[in-house]
């Protein structure tokens, strides 16, 4: 039986075909038929429909997935010390991750010289005071926040709603099950919309390259290298620095023992799909007890998305530079805060990070259309950042197990580790 082509391959073909067609049409872009009917109508129509479909999913996806994530924490009384440490680790490392990404992208400047046409005609507004941003995070009217797409308010309300379900326990079972079912419906709808991605990417990329020609190639490669560089720095410096500082364990053995799960994460680009292997690897090769791993790792698969945060940070700076938008310090702080909080709503399935990116871009006034430019190469980056995501989950789990005095260091340091997990 002939193997059916996957969505990833179709998106890549759409990207390459769009680039080639755009480069072919670039020399004759002033032709009336090409300009008005091919670029101005066909490419514009298909691209805009796809972008609007993505925008349509942002609010329901954020609201439902974050609520479900917060509700899945378990009995609040049992969280205690381990829960506080886990949540603190995930949120702090996510903030560090996106800070690394923004800093690296600001220094490298991958989007400078790209000069994307800004159809949204962005006009910079006076940045609000940080204290006002923090106050405004708490919605006066959550229904209004949902209707108007005020993401920070939606995130805060969703976290509180999910936490209240956890506090009520069995009394909220039906509500929790309803949200979990709704979450499945939303994720299914996202996957249905993603089937339009090859055509949307083709149209938007073809339009961009028709207008810009070969000038769009170099910045795209710079963007990709910038993301990979930030991921590498975060994995080697942040995670392993914390591992050595809090446990004194050998970081090389950590990577060696955890490599099976990293390979699965790389191939699937899904933290959720990799979770069974992550759990088994942590217990059998890192020496973490099941009582700790079964709490920290599923929670990490839900809320610890450092690799996704890195992509969002680099992409935000890259697209801001490409559109000629100057980001202020307040904008950078907003991006860090938004992406950190949004990490708990980034479902552990391939491609959803791009939906979340549209939320971050909207928060600082950058045209969402720019996502199409990076979408074609995002699968490769998605595979890499998923491996980093679960590495952070495992590092946190090992650190907490060590601090609680429950880490089996004989297993961690064993030379002949069982290789049969995958």
FENQUISUL-V763898 format. One record per backbone hydrogen bond with DSSP energy under -0.5 kcal/mol. CO is the residue of the C=O (numbers start at 1). NH is the residue of the N-H. If there is no record, write none. Layout:
[[CO NH] [CO NH]]
//
This chain:
[[6 10] [7 11] [8 12] [9 13] [10 14] [11 15] [12 16] [13 17] [14 18] [15 19] [16 20] [17 21] [18 22] [19 23] [20 24] [21 25] [22 26] [23 27] [25 28] [26 29] [28 31] [31 35] [32 36] [33 37] [33 38] [34 39] [35 40] [37 42] [38 43] [39 44] [41 45] [42 46] [43 47] [44 48] [45 49] [46 50] [47 51] [48 52] [49 53] [50 54] [51 55] [52 56] [53 57] [54 57] [54 58] [55 58] [55 59] [57 61] [58 62] [59 63] [60 64] [61 65] [62 66] [63 67] [64 68] [65 69] [66 70] [67 71] [68 72] [70 73] [71 74] [75 78] [75 79] [76 79] [76 80] [79 83] [80 84] [81 85] [82 86] [83 87] [84 88] [85 89] [86 90] [87 91] [88 92] [89 93] [90 94] [91 95] [92 96] [93 97] [94 98] [95 99] [96 100] [97 101] [98 102] [99 103] [100 104] [101 105] [102 106] [103 107] [104 108] [105 109] [109 112] [111 114] [111 115] [117 119] [118 121] [129 133] [130 134] [131 135] [132 136] [133 137] [134 137] [135 138] [137 139] [141 145] [142 146] [143 147] [144 148] [145 149] [145 150] [146 149] [149 151] [150 154] [151 155] [152 156] [153 157] [154 158] [155 159] [156 160] [157 161] [158 162] [159 163] [160 164] [161 165] [162 166] [163 167] [164 168] [165 169] [166 169] [168 171] [169 172] [170 173] [172 176] [173 177] [174 178] [175 179] [176 180] [177 181] [178 182] [179 183] [180 184] [181 185] [182 186] [183 187] [184 188] [185 189] [186 190] [187 191] [188 192] [189 193] [190 194] [191 195] [192 195] [193 196] [194 197] [196 199] [196 200] [197 201] [198 202] [199 203] [200 204] [201 205] [202 206] [203 207] [204 208] [205 209] [206 210] [207 211] [208 212] [209 213] [212 215] [213 216] [214 217] [214 218] [215 219] [216 220] [217 221] [218 222] [219 223] [220 224] [221 225] [222 226] [223 227] [224 228] [225 229] [226 230] [227 231] [228 232] [229 233] [230 234] [231 235] [232 236] [233 237] [233 238] [234 239] [235 240] [237 241] [238 242] [239 243] [240 244] [241 245] [242 246] [243 247] [243 248] [243 249] [244 248] [249 251] [250 254] [251 255] [252 256] [253 257] [254 258] [255 259] [258 261] [258 262] [259 263] [260 264] [261 265] [262 266] [263 267] [264 268] [265 269] [270 274] [271 275] [272 275] [274 277] [274 278] [275 279] [276 280] [277 281] [278 282] [279 283] [280 284] [281 285] [281 286] [282 288] [287 408] [289 292] [289 293] [290 294] [292 295] [292 296] [293 297] [293 298] [295 299] [296 300] [297 301] [298 302] [299 302] [299 303] [300 304] [303 305] [305 309] [306 310] [307 311] [308 312] [309 313] [310 314] [311 315] [312 316] [313 317] [314 318] [315 319] [316 320] [317 321] [318 322] [319 323] [320 325] [321 324] [322 116] [324 326] [325 327] [328 332] [329 333] [330 334] [331 335] [332 336] [333 337] [334 338] [335 339] [336 340] [337 341] [338 342] [339 343] [341 344] [342 345] [343 346] [345 347] [347 349] [348 272] [348 273] [349 352] [351 354] [351 355] [352 355] [352 356] [353 357] [354 358] [355 359] [356 360] [357 361] [358 362] [359 363] [360 364] [361 364] [361 366] [362 365] [367 370] [368 371] [369 372] [370 373] [370 374] [371 374] [371 375] [372 376] [374 377] [375 378] [377 381] [378 382] [379 383] [380 384] [381 385] [382 386] [383 387] [384 388] [385 389] [386 390] [387 391] [388 392] [389 393] [390 394] [391 395] [392 396] [393 397] [394 398] [395 399] [396 400] [397 401] [398 402] [399 403] [400 404] [401 406] [401 407] [402 405] [407 409] [408 412] [409 413] [410 414] [411 414] [415 417] [419 422]]
//
